[in-house]
Every structure is written in C-alpha cells, then in structure tokens.
Amino acid sequence: MNKPVSKKFVQPPFLRTHIGHFLYRNPSLAIALGKFESSLLAIDENDRPIKSPIYINGLARSGSTILLELLSSHAGIATHRYEDFPFAITPWWWRRVISLSSSGGSKPQERAHQDGIMVTPHSPEAMEELVWMAFFPQLHDPNHSAVLTAESLNPEFEIFYRKHIIKILMLEKAQRYLAKGNYNTTRMGYLQRLFPEAKFIIPVRNPVTHIESLMRQHKLFSQDGGQNERVRMHMQAAGHYEFGPDRRPINVGNQEVTKAILQAWGSGEEVRGLALLWNDVYGFVHKQLSYQPDLKRATMVIRQEDYLADTAPVIRKLWDHCQLEADSKLLALFGERTKEKKEFSTSLSTKDIGIIHEITANTAALYGYDKLT
C-alpha cells in the first residue's frame, strides 16, 4: 500500500481547485486520460472479476464517513483516498507521482466540515463521483431525474468503470472495492446489474438532528466574500452538491418535490427544504427495497443512533452483511471513537421540529423513528 503523502507535496488548495475544475469542465479529456492509462496497463476487465464491491450510500451527514473508515481499515479492502483528488479518474498515474514525491507522513488535521473527524491525504474519501460525472453530465441537474435503474445502459461507462475499480484494487493489492457515495443512492439498481454480488449500506439518521447537521454544514461552506467562488469551484470539481454555494437537491424522479425544495431554499425556508429532501430520498430508498427483493437482500440499513449507542452488535452485523471476517481490534478502536458521539439533542425550535414532523413523520416511522425530537 502506498505511503501517506507528506505535507510538502500536498498541492495548494487553489491549484487543486483549478485543476479539478478544468477536468470537470472537460470531461472528454478526463475520460481520454483514464482510457489511455488503462490501455498502458493492459487492463482486461474479463481477466479480473470484481468480487462483491461494497457501496455506502445515503444523504450526507448520515454517519457514512465513520462507516467508510471502519470498512476501509479492514484487510483486503481498497477505496479512494483524499490524495486522489483532482486526478481520481487516473488513479494509477497520480498515486505513482505521489509515492515518488512523498518523503514521510502527514499530521492528521480536522477536515473542512469541522466535525472532529481527523484526516490525512491517505484517509478514505468519496472520490468516484468524478467518474460518474464525466459520463453522465445531467446527474446533478435538479431538472432531471438522477435515477439509474437496472434498465439503464451506458456501455462505454460500464467498461471504463470496471477497469477503474480494477486499478484501485491493483494499487492497494486488495480483493474488495469500497466506495462511499451519497449519490449512489439513486443508482443501486444500475450497480446491482453491473455487480450482482454487490453489497449496499444505507446509513440513516433521525431527521431532526440530521437536518440540523445539514444546516450547519451549509452555513459553514457558504462563506461570504472571495472564498465563495473558490468553494463553489472546488465542490463542483469534487462532485459535492450537498451544501455550499452551489447546493442542489437530489432528484429521485419526483420533479414537483424537487421544485418545492428549490423554492423553499430560495425563500429562506431551510428546514422545510431539507425536510422535503430527507423525506424524498429516504422514501425513494424504502420504495426501492420494498419492490426489489434482490436489492433488499443486498442492502443493510444502519441507523446512526444505533451504532453510536451500542457499537459492537451493529458492526458485527455490518461485517456479516459484507461477508468480512470480524476484527476485534477494529471493533475496539471504533467503539472508543463513538464514545463521545452519543448526544442526540437538538437546538432547533419547536416550530422547526413541527415542520420536520409534518413532512417526514410517515417516512421516518418506516425506519423506526416514531418520535422526532
């Protein structure tokens, strides 16, 4: 496995942003580079079957990062890293450059979300969205449904994507691929067709505390002044539209709901807009699992409150679902990490909680949230 990147080699944020945004604006070039890399490596997707990839989906701020860190720490698991940006679409070349240029480890720093999660360039991160955006330019356009089903077809992407996963597995000398991607929530049917043995993890959170967390992040990333444009460019290039100056709702096929979300945000009704989004996305997930038994068997829903309150049994079920061997050292490590994250109170007003209850109560009950406080 590659060495962590030294701080001396980490690109200045403005440089990463502009290179990333250039590739975002020129997807055909990014695709051509990725194909060229695969051809030089002589990767044949038929020579190396992709075994049971694992996908962590769900809305941002649902607890997906800690699940990503847990699973990526397991032996034999490969995933994208912070260091892959902005060249995630050519991971082999970029990691080789990093490996040759690094001279030591980086001191962990709190990530931009200011939520206490410490990261280094080698920490796992959601990066494969850059590949999806290059091939599906309308995925983040709220005027179009982002849903990809088992009937969706894009042969060029499917060949490219399989080879891309193989490169990540080769780089990390691993057997299983892991990806965290909030937007993969709308692609589970498509992904299951590509990989019938894939495993899906859906983290979910009480809508009251979840919405409050999303509001905090949106405020944090929506900075005033000159920072705003740089943040917008970086978020676009990285495929993150969950919050910040270019926030966009996920369109799961309900155009009227998506329109109502945009209208609510436009008029300053943050809570209403986010409640509509939470209800729409998790309602869509529940409906998918209800009507697709094979997908339901491949999916594990994890409530954040459950694994924070009693980590061990939830993590054991997670490993069993993903067909991974139990690891007592990892279990102890993540048990310690969750000790300080068991407070579920909210500072939202009674009025805001009432709005959330009105919009999300029926869907929340499907996930066992009978009381929204």
C-alpha atoms as one frame of an Amber mdcrd trajectory, in Angstrom:
protein
   0.000   0.000   0.000   1.240   3.497  -0.802   2.845   5.662   1.848   0.888
   8.610   3.203   1.603  11.845   1.388   3.909  14.340   3.019   2.624  17.832
   3.681   5.423  19.155   1.445   3.799  17.560  -1.598   0.171  18.474  -0.936
  -0.922  20.880  -3.651  -2.045  24.356  -2.599  -5.852  24.392  -2.375  -6.206
  26.952  -5.159  -4.151  24.753  -7.521  -6.136  21.628  -6.714  -9.352  23.575
  -7.215  -8.396  24.971 -10.614  -7.003  21.689 -11.970 -10.061  19.835 -10.695
 -12.405  22.394 -12.186 -10.596  22.204 -15.538 -11.179  18.429 -15.646 -14.782
  18.957 -14.530 -15.273  21.364 -17.444 -13.569  18.992 -19.889 -14.986  15.516
 -19.216 -13.988  14.149 -22.620 -10.348  14.905 -21.808 -10.658  13.248 -18.389
 -12.195  10.152 -19.972  -9.480  10.005 -22.643  -6.767  10.169 -19.970  -8.425
   7.394 -17.973  -8.725   5.183 -21.053  -5.111   5.828 -22.007  -3.978   4.870
 -18.517  -5.958   1.612 -18.698  -4.567   0.787 -22.131  -0.976   1.285 -20.982
  -1.648  -1.003 -18.033  -3.222  -3.522 -20.446  -6.207  -3.961 -18.133  -8.731
  -6.503 -19.368 -11.915  -6.394 -17.300 -12.593 -10.054 -18.146  -9.293 -11.202
 -16.642 -10.088  -9.984 -13.131 -13.655 -10.405 -11.845 -14.724  -7.742  -9.352
 -15.834  -9.534  -6.200 -18.745  -8.137  -4.180 -17.981  -4.398  -4.161 -19.352
  -2.501  -1.163 -21.267   0.767  -1.532 -22.068   3.158   1.325 -24.936   5.406
   0.197 -27.394   7.810   1.846 -27.578  11.550   2.414 -24.570  13.497   3.623
 -24.266  13.833   7.422 -25.934  10.462   7.992 -22.849   8.853   9.543 -21.376
   7.444   6.349 -17.796   8.629   6.957 -17.230   6.632  10.112 -18.609   3.526
   8.360 -16.246   4.193   5.450 -13.295   4.462   7.823 -14.279   1.260   9.592
 -14.691  -0.823   6.444 -11.649   0.646   4.676  -9.494  -0.301   7.681 -10.339
  -3.956   7.129  -7.672  -6.082   5.468  -8.167  -6.603   1.746 -10.372  -3.533
   1.175  -9.469  -0.826  -1.362 -11.049   2.583  -1.724 -10.400   6.104  -2.974
  -8.392   8.496  -0.791  -8.212  12.241  -0.274  -4.925  12.206  -2.163  -6.721
  11.038  -5.331  -8.191  14.485  -5.964  -8.112  16.024  -8.517  -6.858  13.089
 -10.653  -9.181  10.379  -9.330 -10.004   9.386 -12.907  -6.327   8.417 -13.463
  -5.522   6.912 -10.048  -2.572   4.771 -11.158  -0.517   7.611 -12.553  -1.410
  10.051  -9.807  -0.645   7.732  -6.919   2.662   6.837  -8.532   3.545  10.541
  -8.729   2.558  10.955  -5.081   4.503   7.892  -3.999   7.680   9.070  -5.733
   7.336  12.605  -4.390   6.427  11.926  -0.762   9.008  11.888   1.982   7.018
  10.985   5.055   3.696  11.073   6.808   1.266  13.911   7.312  -0.054  15.016
  10.637  -3.821  14.407  10.868  -5.909  17.553  10.602  -9.599  18.188  11.175
 -11.445  18.024   7.876 -13.183  21.067   6.401 -16.526  20.036   7.921 -15.183
  20.980  11.387 -16.882  17.931  12.892 -13.959  16.465  14.804 -13.025  13.885
  12.157  -9.256  13.938  11.640  -7.853  13.085   8.220  -4.611  12.830   6.266
  -4.190  12.717   2.475  -4.357   8.923   2.749  -7.691   8.869   4.560 -10.583
   7.233   2.670 -12.921   9.610   0.878 -15.767   9.752  -1.650 -13.995  10.345
  -4.960 -15.537   8.079  -7.575 -18.220  10.697  -8.272 -15.701  12.289 -10.635
 -16.002   9.203 -12.857 -19.808   9.270 -12.833 -19.952  12.977 -13.659 -17.694
  12.555 -16.678 -20.101  10.069 -18.281 -23.472  11.300 -17.014 -23.472  15.119
 -17.313 -27.085  15.541 -16.122 -26.762  13.616 -12.854 -26.597  16.780 -10.755
 -29.085  18.818 -12.739 -32.143  19.112 -10.469 -34.322  19.476 -13.573 -33.622
  15.857 -14.489 -34.101  12.626 -12.562 -30.792  11.252 -11.277 -32.133   7.704
 -11.016 -30.271   4.948 -12.860 -32.028   1.580 -12.882 -31.237  -1.963 -13.948
 -32.541  -0.976 -17.378 -30.115   1.953 -17.730 -27.389   1.458 -20.320 -24.060
   3.165 -20.898 -21.646   0.550 -22.298 -18.720   2.986 -22.553 -19.053   3.934
 -18.885 -19.508   0.332 -17.753 -16.255  -0.811 -19.376 -14.397   2.250 -18.070
 -15.806   1.881 -14.554 -14.858  -1.786 -14.230 -11.318  -1.014 -15.333 -11.207
   1.921 -12.923 -12.142  -0.308  -9.999  -9.522  -2.846 -11.049  -6.875  -0.102
 -10.951  -7.812   0.802  -7.372  -7.634  -2.875  -6.391  -4.231  -3.218  -8.053
  -2.890  -0.096  -6.360  -3.865  -1.288  -2.900  -3.244  -5.008  -3.546  -6.762
  -5.724  -2.343  -9.602  -8.098  -3.168 -12.673  -5.954  -2.458 -13.619  -2.459
  -3.632 -15.364   0.010  -1.315 -16.983   3.309  -2.275 -18.793   5.962  -0.275
 -21.093   7.976  -2.488 -24.184   9.853  -1.383 -25.424   9.960  -4.962 -25.093
   6.209  -5.451 -28.363   6.065  -3.522 -30.096   6.729  -6.853 -28.022   4.123
  -8.732 -28.371   0.957  -6.695 -30.456  -0.816  -9.336 -27.892   0.002 -12.002
 -24.962  -1.009  -9.785 -26.606  -4.294  -8.889 -26.962  -5.125 -12.568 -23.269
  -4.384 -13.082 -22.255  -6.297  -9.951 -24.949  -8.806  -8.881 -22.993  -9.641
  -5.702 -22.587  -6.016  -4.601 -23.388  -5.077  -1.005 -25.104  -1.796  -0.125
 -25.047   0.099   3.166 -27.654   2.821   3.806 -26.896   4.995   6.863 -29.935
   6.868   8.128 -30.388   9.372  10.926 -33.255  10.919  12.872 -34.444  13.680
  10.506 -34.379  16.350  13.229 -30.688  16.012  14.111 -29.858  15.143  10.507
 -31.426  18.310   9.124 -29.808  20.437  11.821 -26.418  18.995  10.857 -27.008
  19.698   7.158 -27.941  23.288   8.029 -24.694  23.774   9.959 -22.630  22.440
   7.081 -24.413  24.596   4.531 -23.735  27.686   6.615 -20.087  26.683   7.059
 -19.474  26.076   3.351 -21.457  29.114   2.199 -18.848  31.671   3.158 -19.063
  35.340   2.286 -16.717  37.247   0.038 -13.959  35.899  -2.187 -13.977  32.467
  -0.588 -17.414  31.695  -2.030 -16.274  31.269  -5.639 -13.334  29.053  -4.730
 -15.537  26.868  -2.557 -18.104  26.614  -5.340 -15.452  25.601  -7.883 -13.948
  23.009  -5.558 -17.299  21.471  -4.651 -18.281  21.244  -8.322 -14.976  19.629
  -9.274 -15.255  17.098  -6.436 -18.906  16.305  -7.162 -20.261  17.556  -3.824
 -23.510  19.495  -4.074 -24.941  18.610  -0.662 -24.230  22.049   0.792 -22.351
  25.212  -0.031 -22.782  27.977  -2.635 -23.934  25.585  -5.389 -26.199  23.343
  -3.303 -28.508  21.164  -5.385 -31.198  18.694  -4.289 -31.079  15.076  -5.426
 -33.871  14.480  -7.936 -35.186  10.950  -7.365 -37.841  11.288 -10.039 -40.323
  13.488  -8.176 -39.986  16.712 -10.137 -42.639  18.566  -8.138 -40.896  17.769
  -4.870 -37.534  18.860  -6.253 -39.117  22.102  -7.395 -40.645  22.630  -3.935
 -37.220  22.079  -2.314 -35.618  24.709  -4.533 -38.452  27.140  -3.839 -38.137
  26.597  -0.078 -34.398  27.208  -0.129 -34.860  30.233  -2.385 -37.252  31.803
   0.111 -35.034  31.070   3.115 -37.103  28.112   4.420 -34.074  25.949   5.142
 -35.811  23.476   7.418 -38.742  22.906   5.046 -36.465  22.372   2.052 -34.218
  19.914   3.870 -37.198  18.063   5.350 -38.630  17.629   1.851 -35.246  16.371
   0.640 -34.848  13.903   3.528 -38.362  12.577   3.020 -37.972  12.260  -0.750
 -34.613  10.458  -0.715 -35.306   8.033   2.117 -38.838   7.432   0.855 -37.312
   6.546  -2.517 -34.864   4.136  -0.868 -37.608   2.380   1.104 -39.764   2.031
  -2.004 -36.856   0.550  -3.960 -36.157  -2.034  -1.290 -39.848  -2.875  -0.948
 -40.289  -3.671  -4.643 -36.899  -5.236  -5.375 -36.298  -8.257  -3.121 -32.822
  -8.963  -4.512 -31.778  -5.399  -3.777 -33.287  -5.581  -0.307 -31.263  -8.717
   0.477 -28.117  -6.946  -0.680 -28.785  -3.864   1.466 -28.278  -3.130   5.147
 -29.863  -0.049   6.668 -27.937   1.334   9.664 -29.392   3.961  11.965 -26.701
   6.277  13.243 -28.216   6.350  16.720 -27.990   2.556  16.990 -24.297   2.173
  16.256 -23.381   5.181  18.372 -25.375   3.878  21.325 -24.187   0.253  21.100
 -21.429  -0.097  18.553 -20.412  -3.768  18.772 -23.599  -5.589  17.684 -24.232
  -3.209  14.779 -20.665  -3.504  13.496 -20.767  -7.292  13.768 -23.935  -7.327
  11.655 -22.248  -4.985   9.185 -19.266  -7.290   8.775 -21.565 -10.273   8.387
 -23.604  -8.464   5.746 -20.454  -7.524   3.815 -19.049 -11.043   4.242 -15.985
  -9.797   6.074 -14.231 -11.509   8.952 -14.773  -9.956  12.369 -11.828  -7.950
  13.667 -11.759  -7.451  17.430  -9.046  -4.765  17.281 -11.030  -2.674  14.805
 -14.158  -3.159  16.862 -12.411  -1.884  19.985 -10.934   1.064  18.090 -14.246
   2.231  16.679 -16.008   1.561  19.934 -13.665   4.105  21.514 -14.288   6.599
  18.713 -18.049   6.511  19.173 -17.960   7.059  22.933 -18.069  10.840  22.576
 -20.791  10.884  19.886 -23.899   9.761  21.742 -25.716  13.043  22.256 -28.895
  13.188  20.182 -30.361  16.502  21.401 -31.204  19.392  19.082 -31.261  23.165
  19.322 -33.946  23.575  16.654 -37.058  25.459  17.677 -40.373  23.769  18.423
 -41.720  25.314  15.222 -38.902  23.831  13.121 -39.329  20.414  14.712 -43.032
  20.646  13.928 -42.279  21.317  10.250 -39.921  18.338  10.122 -42.515  16.115
  11.809 -45.252  17.228   9.420 -43.170  16.404   6.350 -41.124  13.368   7.392
 -43.092  11.510  10.095 -44.523   8.780   7.871 -41.216   8.023   6.157 -39.251
   8.300   9.406 -41.557   5.708  11.001 -40.559   3.249   8.278 -37.021   3.449
   9.688 -38.159   3.103  13.303 -38.251   6.800  14.193 -41.592   7.014  15.934
 -40.647  10.136  17.885 -38.895  13.058  16.211 -37.096  15.185  18.818
